[in-house]
């Protein structure tokens, strides 16, 4: 049996990019650390908040690669001075990705009390009306 994809369906011509987006989103959906919230702060702005307790600004990196917002965290190695009886606070490296729609841009980021806030804004698309002349070519 052949797998039917967006690009192969005869009524969905030109939706190959959507198929890649769905596949990329499915791969990143299984990540569980760090936990995050996404909120709409207005009709055209959003805020992503990640719980990154224990990470400093220099431990975090935020990039946009091919319409994908990528947040990476890596803590510096601890010296061997501490002896833990129980270690329940996660101190592992992470990478969390968010796919951005066309027109969505990162407005800025702020680290406050262990929460990393990333502000996004959506630019309103211009309305374009195109008139097509009928005639011989």
N, C-alpha and C positions, 0 to 999 in steps of 0.2 A: 504494500500500500504506500502510495506517495504522500509525503507531507505537503499540505497546501499552505503556502505562505502568502503574506500580503502582496508581495511583488508578483506572485504567480497567478493571482486571481484576476480574471479578465476585466472586472469592474473597478479595480483599484489600481489603475495605472499611475505611476509616479509616487507611490506611497512607500518606496523602499526605505526612505529615511525614517518613517514611522516604525517600520519593522525593526530597524537597528535600534531605535530608541526603546522600544518595548523589550528587546533582548537585553540591552544594557541595564535597564531598570530592573529586570528580573534577576540579574546577576548581583546587583547591589542591594536588593531587598532583604537578603538573608543576613546582612550584617546586624549585629546587635549591640555593639559597643562603639562609641559611647551613646547613651540614650539622647534623644533630641526631640524638640518641639518645632513645629512650623505654624506660624500664625499670620493671618492677614491683618496688617496694621491699618490699612486703608484699601480703597478700591484698586490702587496701583502699586502698593508697597507690601512687602512681606518681611518677616523676620524668622530666621532659623536660629534656634538656641540649642547649643550642645553642652551637656554636663561634662566638663573637663577638669574636675577637681584634682589638684596636685600638679597641673601643668602650668608652666609660666609662658609668657608671650614668646620667649625665644625657643620654647619647646614645640610651638605650633606653626604650621605653614598652611596658608590658604592660597590656592591657585584656581584659575579657570582654564581648562584645557578642552577644546573642541566642544563648547557649550555645556561642559560638565564642571560643576563646582566641586573641588576636591579639598578636603580638610585632612591634614596629616598631623599626627602628634607623636613625638618621640622624646621621652624624658632622658636626661643625662644619667649615666650609670652612677649608682650610689656607692659610696665608699663602704668598706666592709666593717664599719664601726658599730652598726646597729645589729642587735640580735632580736629577731621577732619571735614571739611565742605564738602569735597568730597574725597572718597577713591577709586581711580581707579587702583592703583598698587596692583596686586595680592600678597597676603602674606599668601597663604594657603599651607598646606602640599601637597606633591605629591609623586607619584610613577610611574616611567616610565620604561618599560621593553623592551628589545631587544633580540631576539632569535639569538644565535650565532651558526654558522655552525661548524661542526667538524673541528678541526685544527685552528680555529680562537681563538686567545688569547688576553687578554687586556695587552697592553704595558705600559700604564700609564695614568694619568689624571692630568689636570691643570685647575685652575680657574683664568680667566683673564678678567677684566672689565665686570663682570656679565655674562660671557660665560664660561661654563664648557666644556672643550675639553677632550674627551676620545679617546685615540689612540689604534687601534686594528691592529694586524698583523696576516696574514694567513701563516701557515707553509705549505710548498710544500710537498704533500704526496710522500712517497717513491714509486717508481715503483717496484712492486713485480711480478715476473714471476714464476709461479708454473708449474712444469711438472708433469703430472699424468701418472703413469705407468698403462698399461693395463695388467691385469693378473687375475688369480683366487685368491680369498680370502680364 
